[in-house]
Amino acid sequence: EVFELDTAVFPVVELGGGHQLVLDPGSKLNRAAVDSLRAQNYQVFRTGRGETLDRVLDRIWKMCGYYRIYKKDRTYEGGTDIRLKISSDWIVWTTQEAWNAGQPLVINRSKNAETHTDPDWVRFLEDHGIKLVDIHRNTLLPSAPAMESAPELKVTDLNSRNTTFLAAELVKNLGVEPKIGVQLDLGRDQAEAAVSSITAPILWEHGKDKIVLDFGEMPYDAAQTLRQNGYRLITARAENEAALDGVLEGFGLKVQKELVLSAPAGGPKMSLTIKGRLITLYGTNIFISNLTLPAGLATIMDPDITILKY
């Protein structure tokens, strides 16, 4: 028997491997039609009246044979230095390739038809291969419009030639003009035969402090002389990470080791954690990182954060 199937009412899903699934919402197909479809190797998925969305999706996932399904009690985390964390009603990886690439389908059940996942977060995820949809009851909600073109992230590249110049560039970007390789004539202490002339690798002033950053090369007696003359001496290893920490110590700044961005309420619980150094100076948040930051980040982060890359 040949019959026509209205796919606007009874959608047909390609499952891969030549398999096809016919959706029968409300179990409207008669027995003969169902038997005919199954005889032609179609799978038929029938829902009952009043069947909840949770129940429907739980059954259909199994029939589709998708690679992995997370429900709300499980959280997806992906990435290393830049980690994305998502907890939603359903997170679906259709294939192992999608799992390996960290590119799932994220389904959020909205509380009402007007509540959407933040459109900038939706766009950010889609730019990185992650599809997110909002569902209210049994209705797929249209995505709220995002900005037509994502703005470029403003990043100041310290672009320094070596560790000394990197530290000096950071000092400059924190609002103070440093001096490199400056000669300090301190006069000779009559009680002790202390040195009277010292070369400071980097020198800057912050408030009432005169700060010298050294990379472990200053002799002990020179270091003592500096301290006796009211200088703060900070010793760091001659490598970039230690030099940056030495500068921040000189400014007396507390450092948060990562920048955490959280999605607004209304969608899935999502956060993006980026390794680096987050500090606050003169009421301004400054993020220092050596990472290449993801495209589209400018739309979901505070525009008042100053970003320094080394």
Secondary structure, 3 states (H helix, E strand, C coil): CCCCCCCCCCCEEEEECCEEEEEECCCCCCHHHHHHHHHCCEEEEECCCCCCHHHHHHHHHHHHCCCEEEECCCCEEECCCEEEEEECCEEEECCHHHHHHCCCEEEEECCCCCCCCCHHHHHHHHHCCCEEEEEECCEEECCCCCCCCCCCCCEEECCCCCHHHHHHHHHHHCCCCCEEEEEEECCCCCCCCCCCEEEEEEEEEECCEEEEEECCCCCHHHHHHHHHCCEEEEECCCCHHHHHHHHHHHCCCCCEEEEEEECCCCCCEEEEEEEEEEEEECCEEEEEECCCCCCCHHHCCCCCCEEEEC
